[in-house]
Structure formats: structure tokens, C-alpha cells
Amino acid sequence: MAPYFVNGDGKGSSFPWTNGSTSNCIVWKGSQWSAGANNQYPKTSTTISSFEVLDQLIQYFDNTTMFPNMKQIVVAGHSLGGQTVARYAEIGNVIETKSKVTYWIGNPNSFTYLSTERPIASLVPSCPTYDNYRDGFSNFTAYPMSYATDLVASGRDAIIARYNSRSKAYARGTLDFGDDSSDCNPYTIGANRNERFFNFIKHFPASCSDPSGQTGSCDTIDYINAGHDAGQMFADPAGRARLFTDNFYGDGSRAPDFGYPRLQLGDDPLPNPVYQNTSVSAVYSTTKTYNGNWSYQGCWTDEVPNNAALPYLAYDNSNNTAELCMSTCSELGYSIAAVGYTGHCYCGNVLSAFSEQTVEQGCTIVCPGDATEVCGNNWRLNVFSTKSTIAQNAPPTVPATVINYAYYGCMTEPVNGRALTNSTYGDGTNMTIESCATFCQGHTYFGLEYANQCYCGDSIDTTTVNKTLDSDCNMLCSGNISEFCGGPNRLTTYKMAYALPVPAPPESTKPSSSTTPTSVPARTLQTTTKPQHKPTPAWNAHCSAPCKAPHCASYKPKVLSYCAAHSRGNAATITKTHSVTVTTTKTLKGKTATVHRAAGADVVTPTAQPAKGKGKKVNKKVVARATAAAVKKGAKNNNAARQTKNLATCSTALPIMKGYDCKQVQSLCDCLVPKTGTTTRVVDVVVATSVVKYWPEATKTVTRK
């Protein structure tokens, strides 16, 4: 018999309806009957679970007074009905019956998973409802029910024991690769019905301890050459055996598994003796070499947004084959090759941390260039490597603290404008959380977006910006793939936890005697263009950032005095020199300053003041090779002298400012050195080694190279 579970679609036809149900007909909300939820109507009695209905049907047909020849009862369902039967087998009440009961589970779209772990674990962070009932047993809010609450409260082990005590007949249509999912939950088990089935039986294996079913349970797995077609599944010899002829006479006879060769290890709980010794069918073998020295590594996932399994798409070819892909990646110097999405070939040396090996049945699309091979699937790759084991990146993280900032959360951008509006810069090669924290030092917040963008701000408008799932910030930093740097319209955001102290004021502004640094071979460092701060003649929030505590206030005038004497003056005695080549790409309006990196610190370098009027573009190289000498005060338009002088004064400032490098000094001096544009630099430096002791409360000595 086929029970009819009525829902709202039957208004006025299956049950009377006049501004509400007007009969005693039992009606369920939507598809909640498929999970054992309580009924919705009649409103006067809403405590009837659909699984209670199945309990009563089994007891009814097991009544030997009414049905004296009853030997076998099969609870069968296909598609959504298959989901219903599987869930009923998991938590259905234990009913003492004279007849044997089998649960026939045909092509369900998803399974209620029997653990909190998932085969496709990389999708769990972005799917917070992944274990809610019907897909797990963590939350029943959407399915109000009074059935099996004691069993569920006992935990997953009790549910697994109940499930393993049942005799299940799994029916898998080998042409059914569809998916009817309406939320993210089923994708944590597999990309489609086929992959989900094989992942489920891999982690919760079928078994047959007693083929007769007299003293124990016996599972079967039948492979049927059919798609998502209930009629074809029922009418197949495998379907007829499970529904009608197994144990027909009550003698425990049962047909062996249908469908050979088998498709996965452990998928033959009741083997057919004729085929028992046949191997599992597999397109690729892990014990065979391909294309010379390549070995097969399995079917892997490639579906976490913004984090491809392999970094390089070699081609999209309508004649794609695994051999062609391996040859291409080999010529390009890569050790890993992967085919997927029918025509795609990917290369790399290390797999993404987000890629996971799944069952072979996840990769089922035939290669367009060779019908005997498969080329992955959507979000699935067949992976090959020249090495015996495949390298994979460690999972990236978001540090809890960075310098003096603490992680605040993954934030959305507003519909209009930006969440953080004070300063910003981008770096497509070297962006890290640490570099952004340094750039934004002094601001209340900083955030990273789209892997390579850094934003600073002193406030966040919570009416237009919201915290979202941490997993939404899923793009790896361009300069550090072990960290997340936001995502599309998502900011990995930090908030200042405490302010850094202002450095001690200088005892004297008199330069020290000339010294020569210990040199190592010269190298070229590239500094990223950063937007300059708006001209601000006063001590503003950015300038005072390292000193927000009240006891620091007294240092303000002394630091300002130092800045005035050493960053704005026109002459000084040269005490330390480096060979510096500066390419100036733009002459800016008003007095300007650029920062060059040397000796592990930033060198403050004011440039010449242009003539009045608009700044004009120039292409000029200034080479400073200065030695100890005096430069007259008031010298004008002497770029070399100014650059060399300030290189010296910044180096002198290191011990005077007690450990604050030139970048921090520059931060303090910003309020006195107006800047109105941006400058890009490539600087050749001779690197010196210096030992810096931090102040106050120094705890260690660090060596900067």
C-alpha cells in the first residue's frame, strides 16, 4: 500500500478548506511528513507524527489474525520517500513484529547524517545549519515533533545502534546524478545524490550479519541502470526482489546484491558468489603510473569560493584528456595536474588547504577527448602527481591579535561608500594582516578586503555595516596564504586593544659622529604606493596614535620639536650615509616627504619644494653618495643634500627615540610635513645591521636586518 501524507497542496480537494481546515483530516505542513514532524491540522490535535503513522501501519499488517500468511513487510520509498524511509530507519520506534521488516531506500536526495562531521568539511563553516534536522540531529526547530525525543536525547551512538539493527535495502540508480537541494546542508555530504550516497555508505558501512534475517539484520546494495525514475527502480529485477520475493515464504531467503562490478570498497554486504572475487570498477588506479611518472591521487573537491584547489588553469580544451593535462603541466614545470569541469586542466605544486579527497563517484564526467577516462565533475577534480604523496597547504587562520589590535570579526561593506574611510592602500603581491596593521597604526580599526586591500578607520557605522559569518572572509592574503584577508565586499576587521606608547623625547638634537655601517650585498626592495595623509598643521589623531594614554601627553611638544628640527630643517651635519637611488615620478604641490626603506627602517626624505603653481611631472633620478660634511642652512632645491641629510637624521633618531624605527617617527611627524599626493619608489640599499632596544619596559633585544 502507499500512504498519502496530505499537506497544504490538497486544500479543497484532499480535505475541506474554508479559511482553514474544517475536518478531522490529518494534514502536515509542506514536506515535514518526510521527517516525522507533527501534523498541522486539525488545530485541535497537533501531536501526530508521520512516523507514528508508519508505526501503526506496520502493526496493522503484522496482525496475523487479519493477515495469517504475512511473512515480510517492506517500508519503501523513492526520492523524498527514500529520505523518509531512511530517517524512519534511524529513529523509528522498536516494534516487536512476527513478520520481518525491511527498509527500501531508493535514490534519496540527502541523508540525515549520523555524526556531526561531514565528508566535505570545508563547506561546514559557511553552512551554519548543516546539522539541523533533517540533515542532522542538532536542531529540530523547523520540524516540531514529539516522536523519538528520548532516542535523540541519548545521542548519535544510540541512533547509529538503532539504524544498524534494521535490515536496509539500498537502491542506487547509477544514472542519477541530480540534485534537488534547497539549502547548503546536503552539499556538506556531496555535490549530488550520487556522491552523497557513496559518502554515506563509506562512513556508515552496510553489513549483513545474518542473510536470513532471523537473528540479525542484513543490508543489501543494488545498482540499477536507471536515473531518478521510481517506476524503473521498482520494476527492475533488483526492485522486484526486494519488494516482493525476498523472504516471501518466511524462510529468510534473500537475493544477493545486484549490479556488478561493484563501485566502491565495502559496497557488497551480500555478495553474489558468481562475482564475489571481481575487483571494484575504477577508471584510474592508484597502483599504476600514467604518462611516464605520474600517479593517480584520487577525486578531490574544488568548490570553496575564492580558493581554487590548484592555482593555474592551463587550458579549457574540448578534446581534454588526463594525459594531455599531465603533459601540459609537466612542460610548465608543475608536479600536480588535475582535470575537471570536462575540459579544464589545472596545474600546481601544492593543493589548497580547502580541497578534500572525496569518493571516486564524485568524479564521473567522461573526458571529451577519451571516452574511457573521466575528467572530474562540477567542483570535482581527478588529481595526478609526479610524487608519491601529494602536498597540501595547511589551513589558513585569522590571528586573534596582531601587534596592538584584536580580531573584531568579518564585516560587510555598506551599500554605498566604505566601512572604513580614513586611509587605504592596495598590494596585489605582499598584503598581509601584519602589514595592514602597521600601515593603520593609530586608527581604531583596520580591515582587509579582497585579498589585497587594506583600509583604516576610527569608527564603524553599525547602521550600515554588520558582522557576518567568519567564513564569508575567505580570500587568502596576497602576501601570506596562511591568513585570510577578507573577501568580496567583506572585511577581516581588527580593533585597537591598547595604544602603543610615544617614544621618549630626545636628550639632544645634536647629530652623533660619523660611523660606517657593516655592509652586506645590496638588494632591491619595492615599497608599495600608499595614499598620503591630508595636510594637518596640528597634532591629530593619527599623529598621536602611539600615545593615547594620559601619561604620554607631556611628550607631545618634545616630539613636535624633534620633528620640526629634523624633518623640516633645511640643513644638518651628515653622520651616516647609504647609497640610495630614488626615482621621482611626480613633483607635488607644497613641501613633500617620501619614505625609503633602508637598514630595516624607513628613511624620512623630504624633497625639494617646487615653484609656485601646479606641480609638474618629471622623470628624474637623484643619486646620493654623501660623506661626512656640513650643508649650509637655507640651501634650496638641493634634493641630494636634503635626502642624504634626512637619511642621516633618521638613523640618528633611532637611538635617540629609544627603539622606535623611522616609520614610527615618520608617523609622529606627519602632522608637520604636509603631503598631498602619492609617490612610488624602488630603492637600492646597502643593508646595515642594527640592534634596537625597545622602550619602555624592554623585554628583549631584536636585531633588524
C-alpha positions in Angstrom: 0.0 0.0 0.0 1.1 3.6 -0.5 0.1 6.0 2.3 -0.9 9.5 1.3 0.5 12.2 3.6 -1.7 15.3 2.9 -0.2 18.8 3.0 -1.4 22.2 2.1 -1.4 21.4 -1.6 -4.6 19.4 -1.0 -6.7 22.3 0.1 -10.2 22.0 -1.1 -9.5 18.7 -2.9 -7.9 16.3 -0.4 -9.6 17.9 2.6 -12.2 20.6 3.1 -10.9 24.2 3.4 -12.8 27.4 4.2 -10.4 29.9 5.7 -8.9 26.9 7.4 -9.3 23.2 7.7 -12.8 22.3 8.6 -12.4 18.5 9.0 -10.5 15.9 11.1 -8.2 15.1 8.2 -4.6 14.9 9.3 -2.6 17.4 7.4 1.2 18.2 7.5 3.0 21.4 6.7 4.8 21.2 3.4 7.2 18.2 3.3 7.5 17.9 7.1 5.9 14.5 6.9 9.1 13.2 5.4 11.0 13.8 8.6 8.5 12.6 11.2 7.2 16.1 12.2 3.8 16.6 13.9 0.7 17.4 11.9 -0.5 20.9 11.3 -4.3 20.2 11.2 -6.7 19.7 12.7 -5.7 22.6 15.0 -7.4 20.8 18.0 -4.9 17.9 17.8 -1.3 18.6 16.5 0.6 15.8 18.2 0.6 13.1 15.5 4.0 12.3 13.9 4.1 10.9 10.4 6.4 8.2 11.8 3.7 7.3 14.3 1.5 6.7 11.3 4.2 4.3 9.9 4.4 2.5 13.3 0.6 1.9 13.2 0.7 0.6 9.6 3.4 -1.9 10.4 1.5 -3.1 13.4 -1.7 -3.3 11.4 -0.2 -5.5 8.7 1.6 -7.6 11.3 -1.7 -8.7 12.7 -1.8 -12.4 11.9 -5.5 -12.6 12.7 -6.2 -10.4 9.8 -3.2 -11.5 7.7 -2.3 -15.0 8.7 0.2 -15.5 5.8 2.1 -12.3 6.3 5.9 -13.1 6.3 7.6 -9.9 5.2 6.9 -6.2 5.5 8.8 -3.7 3.3 8.7 0.0 4.1 9.8 1.5 0.7 10.3 5.0 -0.6 12.0 6.7 -3.6 13.4 10.2 -3.7 11.7 12.2 -0.9 10.1 8.9 0.1 13.6 7.4 0.2 14.6 10.2 2.6 11.5 9.4 4.7 12.3 5.7 5.0 16.0 6.3 5.8 15.1 8.7 8.6 12.4 6.3 9.9 15.0 3.5 10.0 17.3 5.8 12.0 14.9 6.9 14.8 11.7 4.7 14.3 10.4 3.0 17.4 11.4 -0.6 18.1 8.3 -2.6 17.3 8.1 -6.3 18.1 6.7 -7.9 15.0 6.2 -11.5 13.8 7.0 -10.5 10.3 10.4 -9.3 9.2 10.7 -5.7 8.3 13.0 -4.3 5.6 13.5 -0.6 4.8 13.9 0.0 1.0 15.8 3.3 0.4 15.8 4.5 -3.2 17.8 7.5 -4.5 17.2 9.9 -1.6 18.4 13.5 -2.3 20.1 13.6 1.1 20.6 11.7 4.3 20.2 12.6 7.9 23.9 12.3 8.8 24.7 10.2 11.8 27.6 12.3 13.1 28.5 16.0 13.4 31.4 15.5 11.0 30.9 15.8 7.2 32.8 14.4 4.2 33.0 17.9 2.6 34.1 19.6 5.8 35.4 22.7 4.0 31.8 23.8 3.4 30.7 23.5 7.0 32.0 26.9 8.2 29.8 28.6 5.5 26.8 26.5 6.3 25.8 27.0 10.0 22.6 25.0 9.6 24.5 21.9 8.2 23.5 19.7 11.1 19.9 20.9 11.7 17.3 18.2 11.3 16.5 16.9 8.5 20.2 16.8 7.7 21.5 16.2 11.2 20.2 15.9 14.8 21.3 19.2 16.3 18.2 21.4 16.0 14.5 20.4 15.5 13.1 24.0 15.4 11.9 23.7 11.8 10.4 20.3 12.4 8.4 20.4 15.6 7.9 16.8 16.7 7.3 14.7 19.8 8.5 11.4 18.2 11.7 9.7 19.3 12.8 12.6 21.5 14.2 10.2 24.1 16.3 8.4 21.5 17.6 11.7 20.0 18.5 12.9 23.5 20.6 9.7 24.1 23.0 10.8 21.4 24.3 9.8 18.0 25.7 6.5 19.2 22.3 5.4 20.2 20.8 6.5 16.9 23.5 4.6 15.0 22.9 1.4 17.0 19.2 1.7 16.2 19.9 2.2 12.5 22.4 -0.7 12.4 19.8 -3.0 13.9 17.5 -2.6 10.8 17.7 -4.5 7.5 18.1 -1.9 4.8 17.9 -2.4 1.1 19.7 0.5 -0.7 18.7 1.0 -4.3 21.1 3.3 -6.3 20.3 4.4 -9.8 23.7 4.6 -11.5 22.5 7.3 -13.9 21.1 9.5 -11.2 23.5 12.5 -10.8 20.8 15.0 -10.0 20.3 17.4 -7.1 17.1 19.0 -5.6 18.7 20.7 -2.6 17.2 24.0 -1.5 19.9 24.9 1.1 23.6 24.3 1.8 23.2 21.4 4.1 23.3 18.4 1.7 26.4 19.8 -0.1 28.5 19.0 3.1 27.9 15.3 2.2 28.4 15.6 -1.6 27.7 17.6 -4.7 24.8 15.5 -5.9 22.7 12.4 -5.0 25.3 10.0 -6.3 28.3 11.4 -4.3 26.2 11.7 -1.2 25.1 8.1 -1.3 28.7 6.8 -1.7 30.0 9.1 1.1 27.2 7.9 3.4 27.9 4.2 2.9 31.6 4.8 3.2 31.3 6.4 6.6 28.3 4.2 7.8 29.0 0.9 6.1 26.3 -1.5 5.1 26.6 -5.0 6.6 24.8 -8.4 6.6 25.4 -10.3 9.8 22.6 -12.7 9.1 21.4 -13.2 5.5 18.3 -15.0 6.6 17.4 -12.0 8.8 16.2 -14.4 11.5 18.7 -13.5 14.3 20.2 -10.2 13.0 20.0 -7.6 10.3 21.1 -7.8 6.7 21.7 -4.9 4.3 21.8 -5.1 0.6 23.1 -2.6 -2.1 21.7 -2.8 -5.6 23.0 -0.9 -8.6 20.3 -0.3 -11.2 20.9 1.2 -14.6 18.4 3.9 -14.2 18.1 7.6 -13.5 15.9 9.3 -10.9 12.9 7.2 -12.0 10.8 5.5 -9.3 8.9 3.3 -11.8 12.1 1.9 -13.4 13.7 1.4 -10.0 10.7 -0.6 -8.7 10.3 -2.6 -11.9 13.9 -3.6 -12.2 14.7 -7.2 -11.1 16.5 -5.8 -8.1 13.5 -3.8 -7.2 11.1 -6.7 -7.6 13.3 -9.0 -5.5 13.5 -6.5 -2.6 9.8 -5.5 -2.7 8.2 -8.9 -3.3 10.2 -12.1 -3.4 12.8 -11.8 -0.6 11.6 -13.9 2.3 8.3 -14.4 0.5 7.8 -17.8 2.3 9.3 -16.7 5.6 12.4 -18.9 5.2 14.8 -16.0 5.2 15.8 -16.4 1.5 17.2 -13.2 0.1 18.7 -12.4 -3.3 22.4 -11.3 -3.3 23.4 -7.8 -4.2 22.5 -6.7 -7.8 24.9 -4.8 -10.1 28.5 -5.8 -10.9 31.3 -4.9 -11.0 31.0 -3.0 -7.7 31.7 0.7 -7.5 33.3 1.2 -4.1 35.1 -0.8 -1.4 32.6 -2.0 1.2 29.6 -1.7 -1.1 28.9 -5.5 -1.3 27.3 -6.6 2.0 25.6 -9.6 0.5 27.9 -10.7 -2.4 26.8 -12.7 -5.3 29.1 -15.8 -5.3 29.4 -15.7 -9.1 31.1 -12.2 -8.9 32.4 -12.2 -5.4 36.1 -12.1 -6.4 35.8 -9.4 -9.0 37.6 -6.1 -8.3 35.9 -2.7 -7.8 35.4 -0.9 -11.1 37.7 2.2 -11.3 38.7 4.4 -14.2 42.1 5.2 -12.6 44.2 3.0 -10.4 46.4 4.3 -7.6 48.9 1.5 -8.2 49.5 2.4 -11.9 51.7 5.1 -13.4 50.5 7.4 -16.1 52.2 9.4 -18.8 55.6 8.3 -17.6 56.0 9.1 -13.9 52.6 10.4 -12.9 50.5 8.6 -10.3 46.8 8.9 -9.6 45.9 10.7 -6.3 42.1 10.5 -6.3 39.0 12.7 -6.7 39.3 16.0 -4.9 36.9 18.9 -4.2 37.3 22.3 -5.8 34.3 24.3 -4.5 35.3 26.8 -1.7 34.8 30.3 -3.2 37.9 32.3 -3.9 40.2 29.3 -3.0 40.9 27.1 -6.1 42.3 23.7 -5.5 45.2 24.5 -7.8 46.4 27.9 -8.8 46.9 27.7 -12.5 44.3 26.9 -15.2 46.4 25.6 -18.1 43.6 25.4 -20.6 40.0 24.7 -21.4 40.0 22.2 -24.2 37.1 20.4 -25.9 39.5 17.5 -26.5 40.6 17.2 -22.9 42.2 14.0 -21.6 44.1 13.2 -18.5 47.3 12.5 -20.5 47.1 15.9 -22.2 46.8 17.6 -18.9 49.7 15.8 -17.4 51.9 16.6 -20.3 51.0 20.2 -20.2 51.6 20.6 -16.5 54.9 18.7 -16.9 56.1 21.1 -19.6 55.2 24.0 -17.4 57.3 22.6 -14.5 54.5 21.6 -12.2 54.2 18.4 -10.1 50.4 18.3 -9.8 47.9 18.1 -12.7 44.1 17.8 -12.4 41.3 17.5 -14.9 37.8 18.8 -14.1 34.7 20.6 -15.4 35.0 18.4 -18.5 37.6 20.4 -20.4 39.7 22.1 -17.7 43.3 21.3 -16.9 44.8 22.7 -13.7 48.4 22.7 -12.6 50.3 23.4 -9.4 52.8 22.1 -6.8 50.6 22.2 -3.7 46.8 21.7 -3.3 44.8 24.3 -1.5 44.0 23.6 2.2 40.3 23.7 1.2 40.5 20.8 -1.2 39.4 17.5 0.2 39.6 14.0 -1.2 36.1 12.5 -1.7 34.8 9.3 -3.1 35.7 8.3 -6.6 32.0 8.5 -7.6 32.3 12.3 -7.1 34.2 12.4 -10.4 32.0 11.0 -13.1 32.1 13.2 -16.3 33.6 11.5 -19.3 36.6 13.2 -20.9 35.7 14.8 -24.2 38.9 13.5 -25.8 38.8 9.9 -24.4 35.5 8.2 -23.5 37.4 5.7 -21.4 38.5 8.4 -18.9 36.7 10.7 -16.6 37.5 14.4 -16.2 36.2 15.3 -12.8 32.8 16.9 -12.4 31.5 20.3 -11.4 33.6 21.3 -8.4 35.5 18.0 -8.6 38.9 17.2 -10.0 40.8 14.0 -10.8 44.2 14.7 -9.5 47.6 13.3 -10.6 51.1 13.9 -9.2 54.7 13.1 -10.0 55.3 12.5 -6.3 54.1 9.5 -4.2 52.3 11.8 -1.7 50.5 15.0 -2.6 51.5 18.3 -0.9 48.7 20.4 0.6 48.8 23.8 2.3 48.0 24.0 6.0 44.5 25.5 6.8 44.7 29.3 6.9 43.8 31.2 10.1 42.9 34.6 11.3 45.3 35.6 14.2 43.5 36.6 17.4 45.8 39.5 17.9 48.2 41.5 15.7 50.5 44.0 17.3 48.1 46.0 19.5 44.9 45.0 17.7 42.4 42.2 18.4 40.2 40.4 15.9 36.8 42.1 15.6 35.0 40.0 13.0 34.2 39.6 9.4 32.3 42.8 8.4 30.1 43.7 5.5 30.7 46.8 3.4 27.8 49.3 3.3 25.7 49.6 0.1 27.2 53.0 -0.6 30.8 54.0 0.4 33.2 52.2 2.6 33.0 50.8 6.2 36.5 52.2 7.0 37.2 55.6 5.4 40.4 57.2 6.8 43.2 55.7 4.8 43.8 52.8 2.4 46.3 51.1 0.2 46.5 48.0 -2.0 49.1 45.4 -2.7 48.4 42.6 -5.1 51.6 40.7 -4.1 52.6 41.4 -0.5 49.5 42.1 1.5 49.3 40.6 5.0 47.3 41.3 8.1 50.5 42.4 9.8 51.4 44.9 7.1 47.9 46.4 7.2 48.1 46.7 11.0 51.4 48.6 10.7 50.0 50.9 8.0 46.9 51.7 10.0 48.7 52.0 13.3 46.9 54.6 15.5 43.5 54.1 13.9 40.8 52.4 16.0 40.1 49.9 13.3 41.7 48.3 10.3 40.3 45.8 7.8 41.4 43.8 4.8 39.3 43.1 1.7 39.5 41.0 -1.4 43.0 39.6 -0.5 44.9 42.7 -1.3 43.2 45.8 0.0 43.8 47.5 3.4 41.5 50.1 5.0 41.9 52.1 8.2 39.2 53.9 10.2 38.4 55.4 13.6 34.7 54.4 13.6 32.2 51.9 12.1 28.7 52.9 11.3 26.8 49.8 12.7 23.6 51.0 11.0 25.1 50.3 7.6 27.8 47.7 8.4 27.2 44.4 10.0 29.1 41.4 11.3 28.6 38.3 9.2 29.9 34.8 9.2 33.7 34.5 9.6 33.6 32.1 6.7 32.5 34.9 4.4 36.0 36.4 4.7 37.5 33.5 2.8 40.2 35.0 0.4 43.8 34.3 1.2 46.2 37.3 1.7 48.2 38.1 -1.4 51.3 38.1 0.7 50.5 35.2 3.1 48.3 32.2 2.1 48.2 31.1 5.7 45.9 34.0 6.6 42.5 35.3 5.4 42.3 38.8 4.1 38.6 39.4 3.7 36.5 38.6 0.6 34.3 40.3 -1.9 32.7 43.2 0.0 33.8 41.5 3.2 36.4 42.9 5.7 38.6 40.9 8.0 38.4 43.5 10.7 40.6 44.3 13.8 40.0 46.8 16.6 42.7 48.5 18.7 43.1 46.8 22.0 45.6 49.2 23.5 47.6 52.2 22.3 51.3 52.0 21.7 53.4 54.4 23.8 55.1 57.5 22.4 58.9 57.2 22.3 61.0 59.0 24.9 61.9 62.6 23.9 65.4 63.2 22.6 68.1 64.4 25.1 69.7 66.4 22.3 69.2 67.0 18.6 72.9 67.2 18.0 73.9 64.6 15.5 76.4 61.9 16.5 79.7 61.4 15.0 80.1 59.7 11.6 80.0 55.9 11.5 80.2 53.4 8.8 77.6 50.5 8.8 78.6 46.9 8.4 77.5 46.2 4.8 76.1 43.1 3.2 75.4 42.7 -0.5 73.0 45.3 -1.9 69.4 44.2 -2.7 66.4 45.9 -4.2 63.3 46.4 -2.1 60.0 47.5 -3.5 57.7 49.7 -1.4 54.0 49.9 -2.2 52.4 53.2 -3.0 50.3 54.4 -0.1 47.9 57.3 0.0 49.5 60.2 1.8 47.7 61.9 4.7 45.9 65.2 4.3 47.9 68.3 5.4 47.3 68.8 9.0 49.1 71.5 10.9 48.1 70.3 14.4 48.7 67.2 16.5 45.9 65.0 15.2 44.6 61.5 16.0 46.9 59.8 13.5 50.0 61.7 14.8 49.2 60.9 18.4 48.2 57.4 17.7 51.1 55.8 19.6 50.3 57.9 22.6 46.7 57.9 23.6 47.3 57.3 27.3 47.2 60.4 29.5 50.7 60.0 30.8 52.1 60.4 27.3 50.7 63.9 26.8 53.9 65.5 28.1 55.9 64.1 25.2 53.9 65.9 22.6 55.8 69.1 22.4 59.2 67.3 22.6 58.3 65.0 19.7 57.0 68.0 17.8 60.2 69.8 18.5 62.2 66.9 17.2 60.1 66.7 14.1 60.5 70.4 13.5 64.2 70.3 13.9 64.9 67.2 11.9 62.2 66.7 9.3 61.6 70.3 8.3 65.0 71.9 8.6 67.0 72.6 5.5 70.4 71.6 6.7 72.2 69.2 9.1 75.5 67.5 9.6 75.7 64.2 7.7 76.6 61.4 10.2 75.6 58.2 8.4 75.4 57.5 4.7 73.9 54.9 2.4 73.9 54.7 -1.3 70.3 55.4 -2.3 68.8 55.7 -5.8 65.4 57.4 -5.8 63.2 57.7 -8.9 60.9 60.7 -8.5 57.8 60.3 -10.6 55.9 63.4 -9.6 56.7 66.8 -8.2 53.9 67.6 -5.7 52.4 70.9 -4.7 53.8 72.2 -1.4 56.5 70.7 0.7 56.5 66.9 0.4 58.1 63.9 2.0 58.8 60.4 0.9 59.8 57.3 2.9 62.5 55.0 1.7 63.4 51.6 3.3 67.0 51.2 4.4 68.6 49.2 7.2 65.3 47.7 8.1 63.7 51.0 8.8 62.0 53.7 6.8 64.2 56.7 5.9 62.4 60.1 6.1 63.3 62.0 2.9 61.8 65.5 2.3 62.1 66.5 -1.3 62.6 69.9 -2.9 59.9 72.5 -2.8 58.7 73.2 -6.3 58.0 76.6 -7.7 54.6 78.1 -7.0 51.8 76.9 -9.1 50.7 73.4 -10.2 53.1 70.5 -9.7 54.6 69.2 -12.9 55.6 65.7 -13.8 59.3 65.0 -14.0 61.4 61.9 -14.6 64.5 62.5 -12.6 67.0 60.2 -10.8 68.7 61.6 -7.8 71.8 59.7 -6.6 73.0 60.5 -3.1 76.5 59.4 -2.3 77.3 61.7 0.7 80.1 61.7 3.1 80.5 63.5 6.4 80.2 67.1 5.6 78.3 70.3 6.6 75.5 71.6 4.5 74.7 75.2 4.7 71.3 76.2 6.1 68.9 77.7 3.7 70.0 75.6 0.7 67.2 75.4 -1.7 66.2 72.9 -4.4 69.1 70.6 -3.4 67.4 67.2 -3.4 70.6 65.2 -2.9 71.6 67.2 0.1 68.1 67.0 1.7 67.7 63.3 1.0 71.2 62.5 2.4 70.7 64.8 5.4 67.4 63.2 6.4 68.8 59.8 5.9 71.4 60.7 8.4 69.0 62.3 10.9 66.6 59.4 10.8 69.4 57.0 11.5 70.5 59.2 14.4 66.9 59.2 15.6 66.9 55.5 16.3 68.9 55.6 19.5 67.5 59.0 20.4 63.9 57.8 20.1 64.8 54.7 22.1 63.9 52.0 19.7 61.2 53.5 17.5 62.1 52.9 13.9 61.9 55.6 11.3 58.4 54.5 10.2 57.1 55.3 13.6 59.0 58.6 13.8 57.5 59.5 10.4 54.0 58.7 11.8 54.7 61.2 14.6 56.0 63.8 12.2 53.1 63.6 9.7 51.4 66.5 11.4 54.2 68.8 10.5 55.1 67.6 7.0 52.1 68.2 4.7 51.7 65.7 1.9 49.2 66.0 -0.9 49.9 63.1 -3.2 51.5 59.7 -3.7 55.0 58.6 -4.7 56.2 55.2 -5.8 59.8 54.2 -5.0 62.2 51.5 -5.9 65.3 51.9 -3.7 68.7 50.1 -3.9 70.1 50.0 -0.5 73.2 48.7 1.3 71.7 47.0 4.3 73.2 47.5 7.7 72.6 45.5 10.9 71.5 47.4 14.0 70.4 46.3 17.5 67.4 48.1 18.8 66.2 48.1 22.4 62.5 48.9 22.8 61.1 51.4 25.3 59.6 51.3 27.8 59.7 48.1 29.8 62.0 46.5 27.3 61.8 42.7 27.4 64.1 41.7 24.6 66.6 42.9 22.1 65.7 42.4 18.5 68.1 42.5 15.5 66.8 44.2 12.4 68.3 43.3 9.0 
